Each structure stands twice: as C-alpha cells, then as structure tokens.
Amino acid sequence: MKIDAIWNELENDHSLPAGLLLRRYAPTVLPDIYVAMRQPEKSRCIALRLHSEDIVNLSGYDHLKDVRLEIIPDERNNAQKYLLILLSSRQHQDVFAILCEDLILGISTIIQKDIIVKELLNRLEKWKSLFDKAAAEGLTPEEQRGLFGELYFLRKWIMHSSDIQRCVFSWPEMELRDFQYSDWAVEVKTTYGNNHQRIHVSSERQLDPTTLKNLFLYHLSLEVQNENGETLNQIIHSIFELLGDDLIVQARFKSRLLQGGYFTHHKALYDSRGYHIRQGTFYNVRGDFPRLEEKDLRAGVGEVKYSIILSNFTGYIVSESSVFENISNYA
C-alpha cells in the first residue's frame, strides 16, 4: 500500500482522539518505523521507535522548511520513545510523501538502532533544500530538456533489461555522471536548434573514464514543439507503467524525479511542450575521443567547462544494442 493511502486511512480512524496512530508501511521493513498520524491535529508523520535512553541530537534540524522533528515519549511504554518527522504545512503533501517513503526504504534492512538513526538523519540532510525547490516556478526549458533526455535513456535501459531495479538505481542522485553502476557509466547530453551537434561538458571529470571500464556518451538531438511530440509528463507516466508494483523501485524513481526538480504540482507547466527525437547516437569515450581529463590540467586549475562538436568524431559511434549488451554484463 502506498504511504498516501495509509495516511488517508489513519485520517478516517477515530479510535484515538489524542496521541499517535501507527501503521506499518510494509512487512519487509525491519526497523520499528511507522507511518503515523498525530491526533487531534491530524499531522502526517513517520515515527521511529527508540529506547528511552537513546540520545538523538536534533539541533541541526530546527530550520527545515515545512518539516519538523520531535522526540516524544511512548505513552504505552515508559521504556520507549518516538522520533517523529512531521509535515508542518499541508502545502507540499506530495513531496513529503516521497520524502518519507525514501527515508523508510533507505533504512528498511538495518537493525542496529544507532546506525538507523544516523542513516535516517543523513538521508534527511540531502532533502533539506527540496522544499525550497518545490516553492520555485518549475524547471527551466534547458532543465526540462536535460531531464527528458535522461528519462529517454532510462526508458530504453529498462526495456532492454531484465533487472528493472538495477536500471532505476543506476540513475544516481548528485553524481558526476547521469547513469553509473559498477564499472560503467553513461553521460546523456541533449541539444536542439541550429547547433544540434555541439554539446557542453560541465567538468573535467565528466568524460574522464580513468576509474571506469566503459564510459558511453549518449547524444540526443531534439526538436521542441508546442502541442506536439512527447511531453515530460508523458514520458514519466510511461516509465511508471514499466516499473510495475515494486514499492522500492517506485520510491527510488519518485525520489530521483524530485532531486531533479520535477514536482507534481508543476505538471501543468509541462503539458504543452513536446519533444521529437531527431537523432540519438551513442559514443564510446575512449582513446583519442575529444575531452579534457583531470590529468591534463595544470595544478590549481579546476571546474573546467568546454564544448565538443560531435559531427567530427563519427569513428567513435557504437550501436545501441552493443551498449546495452555491454552494460548488462556487469553485476
């Protein structure tokens, strides 16, 4: 059952006029963490059960936007207490739901209490700026094109693979390259308009294969049209259809969309802009493929940005089937 459905059930449960109503998210989650509703305020939250003597320092989490952390005693057992993560404003219920699913599933296999708390708070730290992003006015056109390109590759990867979980988890958060798993990586670049063969590289390490066995560049040349083509909303819906009922995979995908700046309350902003694929090309980044690497730079030089005109380097083109066969061979 999805977390929103559990909260909706708890809101309609009138058995406890005051206190915490608790429900398990899924039987596969090992720690004592619950989807919860604080009555009578009907505050949505998750609750981690701790021993009363456990010490948790929340001093660095008192300025979170729309989220509040509290520790309260367990009214049924004096030897225990709860760490609550509460939504303090209903404006971003959708974001909070994805946050809580990510937090629960992130600790789902841990049984040591000290490690559980540390991991929970570390994951929460990554979400600190998320509610500020949610209050923004949506993705810029460039960000929309970039996200569409990554999703287009992800969908292809899922359709070529028998391991959907690996596909989604190879789309990491806050990493140097767009897709990475084991010893391979894929960097996705989208272009449009007259300079559709010129790509921009954001750092000296992005196309540096030094620590990898294989690094591929996937270049998508897009045609952008209003009221025509596949929209950002449509490609996201099509991927959800492919993911099935796996809660872990769904939660990870939703979490990654949020980290990329895609929020459901912005969906109407993306309904009209459609994308057509003019050309999709894979390149094997090896040998003399044009790029800067960290070892090429003089001491003190960093944060280098540069561009490449890909039409001059057709000798590095590889087939789509060979790329997916190659990256599927890694455990």
C-alpha positions in Angstrom: 0.0 0.0 0.0 1.3 3.5 -0.8 2.0 5.8 2.0 -0.7 8.3 1.0 -3.3 5.6 1.2 -2.1 4.7 4.8 -2.3 8.3 5.9 -5.8 8.6 4.4 -6.9 5.5 6.4 -5.4 7.0 9.6 -7.3 10.3 9.0 -10.5 8.3 8.9 -9.6 6.3 12.0 -11.5 7.8 15.0 -10.4 5.2 17.6 -7.8 7.5 19.2 -8.9 11.1 19.9 -5.4 12.2 21.0 -1.9 10.7 20.5 -0.2 8.7 17.8 -1.9 6.4 15.3 0.6 3.9 13.9 0.7 1.7 10.9 3.5 -0.4 9.3 4.5 0.7 5.8 5.4 -2.8 4.6 6.2 -6.1 6.3 9.6 -6.2 4.7 10.8 -3.1 6.6 12.8 -4.4 9.5 13.2 -1.4 11.9 10.4 -0.2 14.2 9.4 2.7 11.9 5.8 3.5 11.2 3.6 5.7 9.1 1.8 7.8 11.7 -0.9 10.4 12.3 -0.8 12.7 15.3 -4.2 13.4 16.8 -6.1 15.6 17.1 -4.1 17.8 14.7 -4.1 15.1 12.0 -0.4 15.8 11.4 1.1 13.4 8.9 4.4 11.9 10.1 6.6 8.9 10.3 7.7 7.6 13.7 10.8 5.7 14.6 10.6 3.8 17.9 13.7 4.2 20.2 14.7 3.2 23.7 14.1 5.9 26.2 17.9 6.1 27.0 18.8 6.6 23.3 20.4 10.0 22.7 19.5 11.8 19.4 20.9 15.2 18.6 18.3 17.2 16.6 20.0 20.6 16.9 20.9 20.8 13.2 17.4 20.2 12.0 15.4 23.0 13.6 15.3 25.2 10.4 13.9 22.7 7.9 11.2 24.2 5.7 7.8 22.5 6.1 9.2 19.6 8.1 9.6 19.3 11.9 11.5 16.8 14.1 10.4 15.9 17.6 11.0 13.3 20.2 8.0 12.3 22.3 7.5 9.5 24.9 5.7 6.3 24.1 2.5 6.7 26.2 2.1 2.9 26.2 5.6 2.0 27.3 7.8 4.2 29.6 11.0 2.4 28.4 10.5 3.7 24.8 10.1 6.9 22.9 9.5 8.0 19.3 11.5 10.2 16.9 8.9 11.9 14.7 9.4 13.5 11.3 6.3 15.7 10.8 4.8 17.7 8.0 4.2 21.1 9.4 2.4 22.5 6.3 -0.1 20.7 4.1 1.0 22.6 1.0 3.6 20.0 0.0 2.0 16.8 1.0 3.1 15.1 -2.3 6.8 16.0 -1.6 6.6 14.9 2.0 5.1 11.5 1.0 8.0 10.8 -1.4 10.5 12.0 1.3 9.0 9.7 3.9 9.0 6.7 1.5 12.6 7.3 0.7 13.5 7.6 4.4 11.7 4.4 5.3 13.1 2.3 2.4 16.5 3.7 3.0 16.7 2.1 6.4 14.5 -0.9 5.6 17.2 -3.5 6.1 19.1 -2.0 9.0 18.5 -3.4 12.5 21.2 -1.6 14.6 19.4 1.4 16.3 22.4 3.8 16.2 23.0 3.1 12.5 19.3 3.5 11.8 19.1 7.0 13.4 22.4 8.1 11.7 21.3 6.9 8.3 17.8 8.4 8.7 19.2 11.8 9.6 21.9 11.7 6.9 19.2 11.0 4.3 17.1 13.8 5.6 20.1 16.1 5.3 20.0 15.5 1.5 16.4 16.7 1.4 17.0 20.0 3.2 16.7 22.1 0.1 14.0 20.1 -1.5 11.1 22.2 -0.2 12.7 25.4 -1.4 12.9 23.8 -4.9 9.2 22.9 -4.6 8.3 26.5 -4.0 10.1 27.6 -7.2 8.3 28.1 -10.5 9.3 24.8 -12.2 12.2 23.7 -14.3 13.7 26.0 -16.9 13.4 24.9 -20.6 17.1 23.8 -20.5 16.5 21.7 -17.4 13.3 20.2 -18.9 15.3 19.1 -22.0 18.1 17.6 -19.8 15.6 15.7 -17.7 13.7 14.4 -20.8 17.0 13.1 -22.2 17.9 11.2 -19.1 14.4 9.7 -18.9 14.5 8.8 -22.5 17.7 6.8 -21.9 16.3 5.3 -18.7 13.2 4.0 -20.5 15.4 2.4 -23.2 17.5 0.8 -20.5 14.5 -0.6 -18.7 13.1 -2.0 -21.9 16.5 -3.7 -22.7 17.0 -5.1 -19.2 15.5 -7.9 -17.1 16.6 -6.1 -13.9 14.4 -3.0 -13.5 15.7 -2.3 -10.0 19.3 -2.1 -11.3 18.1 0.3 -14.1 16.5 2.7 -11.7 19.3 2.6 -9.2 21.8 3.3 -11.9 20.3 6.8 -12.2 22.1 8.2 -9.1 21.4 11.3 -7.1 24.0 14.1 -7.1 26.6 12.1 -9.0 29.2 13.2 -11.6 27.6 11.3 -14.5 23.9 10.7 -15.3 24.0 6.9 -15.1 26.5 4.8 -13.3 26.6 1.3 -12.0 29.6 -0.9 -11.1 32.4 0.0 -13.6 30.3 1.6 -16.3 28.7 5.0 -16.8 26.6 6.8 -19.4 26.5 10.5 -19.7 23.4 11.9 -21.5 23.6 15.2 -23.5 20.6 16.8 -25.2 20.8 19.5 -27.8 18.3 21.3 -30.0 18.1 24.1 -32.6 20.8 25.0 -35.1 23.8 23.9 -33.1 22.4 20.4 -32.5 25.8 18.7 -32.8 27.6 20.9 -30.2 27.4 19.5 -26.6 28.6 21.2 -23.4 30.6 19.4 -20.8 30.4 20.7 -17.3 33.6 19.5 -15.7 37.0 17.9 -16.4 35.8 14.6 -14.8 32.5 14.2 -16.6 34.1 12.4 -19.6 37.1 11.1 -17.8 37.0 7.2 -17.9 40.0 6.7 -15.7 38.1 4.8 -13.0 35.7 3.0 -15.4 35.9 0.1 -17.7 33.4 1.7 -20.1 32.1 5.2 -20.4 29.5 6.0 -23.1 28.1 9.3 -24.2 24.5 9.3 -25.4 23.7 12.4 -27.5 20.1 13.2 -28.2 19.2 15.9 -30.8 15.7 17.2 -30.0 13.1 19.0 -31.9 11.0 21.1 -29.4 7.4 21.9 -30.4 4.3 23.2 -28.6 1.3 20.9 -28.5 3.2 18.3 -30.5 5.5 15.4 -29.5 6.1 13.5 -26.3 5.9 15.7 -23.2 7.9 15.4 -19.9 4.7 14.3 -18.1 4.0 11.6 -20.7 7.5 10.0 -20.6 7.4 9.9 -16.8 3.9 8.3 -16.9 5.2 5.7 -19.4 8.1 4.8 -17.1 5.8 4.4 -14.1 3.9 1.9 -16.3 7.0 -0.1 -16.8 8.0 -0.1 -13.1 5.1 -2.3 -12.0 4.2 -2.7 -8.3 7.7 -2.7 -6.8 7.5 -0.2 -3.9 11.3 0.2 -3.6 11.7 0.9 -7.3 8.8 3.3 -7.4 10.0 5.2 -4.3 13.5 5.5 -5.8 12.2 6.8 -9.1 9.9 9.3 -7.4 12.8 10.4 -5.2 15.1 10.9 -8.2 12.5 12.9 -10.0 12.2 15.3 -7.0 16.0 15.6 -6.8 15.9 16.5 -10.5 13.4 19.3 -9.7 10.2 17.6 -11.0 7.2 18.1 -8.7 3.7 17.0 -9.4 2.2 20.4 -8.6 4.2 21.8 -11.5 2.8 19.3 -14.0 0.6 21.8 -15.8 3.7 23.7 -16.8 5.0 20.8 -18.9 1.8 19.8 -20.7 2.3 21.8 -23.8 6.0 21.4 -24.7 6.6 18.3 -26.7 9.8 16.6 -27.9 10.7 14.8 -31.1 14.0 12.8 -31.3 15.8 14.0 -34.4 18.8 11.7 -33.7 20.0 9.5 -30.9 23.7 8.5 -31.0 26.0 6.5 -28.7 29.7 7.2 -28.5 32.4 5.1 -26.8 34.5 7.6 -24.8 37.9 6.0 -25.3 41.3 6.6 -26.9 41.5 10.0 -28.6 37.9 10.9 -28.2 37.9 14.7 -27.7 37.8 15.5 -24.0 39.6 17.0 -21.1 40.7 14.8 -18.2 41.9 15.6 -14.8 45.4 14.5 -15.5 45.6 17.0 -18.4 45.2 20.1 -16.2 47.9 22.0 -14.5 47.9 22.2 -10.7 45.4 24.7 -9.4 43.1 24.5 -12.5 39.6 23.1 -11.9 35.9 23.5 -12.6 36.6 23.5 -16.4 33.7 23.7 -18.8 34.1 23.1 -22.6 32.2 22.1 -25.7 32.6 19.4 -28.3 31.3 19.3 -31.9 30.4 15.7 -32.3 29.9 15.6 -36.1 33.7 15.4 -36.4 34.1 12.2 -34.5 31.8 9.6 -36.1 34.5 6.9 -35.7 33.6 6.6 -32.0 29.9 5.8 -32.7 28.7 2.5 -31.3 25.3 0.7 -31.7 22.6 0.9 -29.2 22.4 -2.9 -28.9 26.1 -3.2 -28.2 25.9 -0.5 -25.4 23.0 -2.3 -23.6 24.7 -5.7 -24.1 27.9 -4.3 -22.6 26.3 -2.6 -19.5 24.1 -5.5 -18.8 27.1 -7.8 -18.3 28.1 -6.0 -15.1 26.9 -7.5 -11.8 
